[in-house]
Each structure stands twice: as structure tokens, then as C-alpha cells.
Amino acid sequence: MASPVPSACCVVLAAVVMVYAQRHSQMDTHVQYERLGADVTMQCGAMDWDAAVTWTANGTDIDESHLNGSHLVLRNVDLTHSGQYACYEGSSWHLKYQTYLKVGTSPKEPVLMCRSNNYPKGFYCSWHLPSPTYIPNAFNITVMHGPRELVCEKDAFPKNRCHIRYLQLFSTVKYKVTLTVTNALGRNATTITFDEFAIVKPDPPENVVAKPVSNNPRRLEVRWQNPSSWPDPESFPLKFFLRYRPLILDQWQHVELSDGTSHTITDAYAGKEYIIQVAAKDNDIGTWSDWSVAVHATPWTEEPKHLTTEAQVAETTTTGTSSFVPPPTTKICDLEAVVGSGAVTVSWAEGLVLAAVGVLFI
Amino acid sequence: MLYVSGEISGDSWGIFAFLCAALWNLPTIPALNSTDEVGAGQSIQKTYDLTRYLEHQLRTLAGTYLNYLGPPFNEPDFNPPRMTRAEMVPSATVDFELWRNLNDNARLAANYRAYTHLLCYLRSMDGQVAKAELRKNLGHFCTSLQGLVVSIASVMSSLGYPLPSPLGSANPTWAQGPGATSTHNDFLKKMDDFWLLKELQTWLWRSAKDFNRLKKKVPPAALMLRLEARGF
């Protein structure tokens, strides 16, 4: 036997739910994507054109001048027009329509590049858009190797990147990679084709360290390590390119090294701070890596003694000059420079002693 | 003198004779003195250097030849599908793990076979080229390539490996000369030339890596033991 009180409650509850549903059924939130610079017209749901309505943008009432009947007209929209738009019936203030407007552009041709920094394991491809679209974009990448399609596994980080493992090495067939970018306003794509060997580019060498060499004022010892991403330096050896210059000069000196991960610079200018960088390349294929992080080092100089050495006197005389003239490679004690300076006044006899000491140190 | 195997059979005499003829023409191969500790190592190094030299020469030669063939063969993005005909040219492409685990003998043999085939095909291409300058360059390249074949043979012999069977069976019908091809097959013939050059280029890249591996894996001591075992 059904009890009257609980069933009455059910009826009331059902009625409330129905009314609520009816009110909110017109309030499914829409999302609308529109092009930058376009004219946008929004209709207030099912309302007639001549109905009295009020539109709001992000909660703020919109002036009637933007209305055409019950339609909202936005001309030449820009990014500031993005937001939530709602339409309310005039008198009852019932919410009749709601939409989220997102202003953006269709995608321009994306920039795609592929590189193998871990040969012979595989390669990765990364991409980006040259200019923002301001709305969400979806990227799809396909990699073809002859007739076969390969799966490029998306990296967790960075996001716009995926990697492929080589199943076969020494392939004569080119790889063809196509990237398609799609959003609500359009799509665009780009394709690149390359040989297995052409995209090999290691990461720069790591842990570059430069140290002075005791009792050698013109030497600097440089050591580095193979990039950790290069999986097999035994079978796929790297060669290196070292460049160095004193901080005060613009011109680099270069040394190419076909093996080993160290080198001693033997023609450094005494007492000058040097900047040194190293790059790597597979011995036979591909291109040079980017330059490593720069390291600074100054060659060994002798501790100051009771008798100032020629090197230190030369230092004090040249610190004041604005343009640096490199000293000649065969050190000649320039008595003129020593005697002519006001910083250190030295008598002729002492100059001779200095010259003798200087010769001892060449 | 060098012995390819303990027993000298009919086939081995042929190989032996070939080697002799080749070695006679190539005095640069180092004499295998029992006191020369780095004999095989040096040969491997020389073979490696030869592949690099050839790869460099091929870049110029291929560029000129592809221009001679004309478009689309000389377009940088030209990426045609591989046809079965072209597969008569031995492919350098190999499964990664397989390549890594090749033993020295197999590695050297693969290189030897590839270049003997490639040399044969290149020579047939040589005879059909209309332009004299290009024919001359091709001829020079073939000579250098022959030097590479001999160099590889020398390494194999010095390590005691038998040379793979001679080319008698491989008779590329499509490379028999103008008489065998009609004008209808002109495009297909150009396609074959394209793939031949591509495969040659890829082999030279691969060989550099092969010989790098061999350099590391063949210590001079191993050679000494082998030479002693053969009574040198």
C-alpha cells in the first residue's frame, strides 16, 4: 500500500527538477571560435528578433548600440572581445543563451625540423608555429619511410616533439615527415624529406674544463667529454672542433681534432683571459654540433717577486691603453715601454737587470 | 706468400691468382712481416681512408652524372619507390642489431661482395655514357673502387678469412649494354643508374662505420697469433 506523503514529495521533487531543467536547457554553454577582424553576430537562442533582451559580456551589460534587435553584433573583433557572452530576457531576467567567444586565427605554415643527436639509435622531430593562433591547436605528425609509415612517439617534454627508433641502418630510401596543424578556423601543413645521414648532429661536448699549466705561461689545457646523448662513441667516434680567443680580441683561433677529448693550447698570450668552446661531429656523416658552453681560463703567471718580472711590468704598462696590440711572439724586452711609463720609474741599471731576468724567462 | 686456406683447391687457385695479379698492381699494400705488429691494423686504416676518399670523389661524380641524366634525377627531393629490378644491386641497408653483431669475417665479406658487384655495374654504366669527360671520370672512379676491393681482400687474407665466391654467378642482364635495352626502357635504365649511385654512396658511408668497428676490434696481437699459426 503506497503511503500518500512520500509520493506527494516525489511529485513535488519531480516538478522542481523539470522546471529547473527547462530553465537551464537553453543554457548549454557553447564555444564559438571567430577569426580576428571578422564581424560576429550572436543570436539570443530561440528568442524572436524583436524580443527585448539584454546582453552581457563577462557579466557586464553591453550597450544597446551593439544590438540589432535581439542579436548582438560585434564588428572587427580583436583579442579583447574574447570572453563569455550571455543573453537575458528583458523583464524576467531569465538566462536565454550563453556562449564563450574565442577570437583567433587559422594556423600559419608550421616550422618542422628533425635531427639525430643519438645516431644510430634514432632521431627526433620538433615543431612550432611561427606566430600564435590564440586558440587551441592540434598537431598530427606522420613519418613515411618509402612505403612504410613509422610511428613517432610523442615526448612528454617538450610537448612539441616526438622520437623514432631506427629499425634499419644505412638506408637509401629517404624519410618524409609531414606535420599537420589544425584548429577551429583552419589547417596548415608542412613536409620535409631527408636522408638518414643528413640529419645527424650531435649535442655539444659536455663538461668542458680549461686549466692553466704550471710554469707554462703560454699554455692552457682543455678537456671535455662526449655528449651523453651520443650512445656509442666507440663504434661511431666523434671528432671535435675547438675555438679559443683572448677576451679582448674578436678573432677566434681554431683547431680540429680527429680523436681524443683533450687538447693543449700552446700559443696563448701570457696573462690574458681566454674564452674557449668545443663542438662535435660524427667522424664521417652529418653536421657540426652547436658550440659548447664557453669556459674561461687564464694561463699560469708567476707569483710576484721582489724583482718584478718582465711580464708583470708589461701588464701594468698596457692596462692603461685602450687598444690592445698583441706582443710579438719572440719576446723582446722593450726597454722603451718600461722606461717610458710613469707608473713604474726604473733606472737604466735596473732596466738592464730586468732585461736579464726577462731573457731568463723566455 | 699468402695462403687463403690450408688446402689449395681449384677455386682457391683462382682466387689466389686474382689476388696475385691485383697485388702485383698495387705495391702499396704493406708487406706482412712477422715483426710488423700493426699489419692488419694499418690495412684496415688504409681501407677506411680509401672509403672516405671514394665517398668524397663520388659526391662530385654523382652530381655531374645526375645532371647528365637530367630531371627529375638531379632534383634534391627526388625520392622514387624502389623497384625489384634495382634490387640486384646489393643493399647496404641492414637491421641495426644484426649489423652490430656481425663478426669480422661477415662484416668484411659483406663489404667485399658489395663492392665487387657495384664495380661490375659501374663498369657497364661506364661504356654507355655519351659524354667523354664523364666517361673519363667514371673510369678513374672505377679504378679507385677496384683499389678498395683489393684492399678489402688484403685485409681478409691477412686475417685468415676466405674470400667470398667469385662473381661468376652474378650476371646482371640489365647491365649488358645498349643492345639489351630499348628506348622504351630509357627511363627505367636511368632509374637503375640513379639507384646504383645511391647504393654506392650509402655503402661508402656504411663502410666507414664498418672499418671503424674493425679498427677497434682487431688488435695487432690477434694478427701475430694467426701469422705464427700459419708458420710465418
Interface residues (C-beta under 8 A of the other chain):
Chain A: P120 G146 P147 Y166 L167 Q168 L169 F170 S171 T172 V173 K174 K176 T193 F197 E234 S235 F236 P237 N283 D284 I285
Chain B: R52 E55 D77 N79 P81 R82 S91 A92 T93 V94 D95 F96 W99 R100 W195 K198 E199 Q201 T202 W203 W205 R206 A208 K209 N212 R213 K216
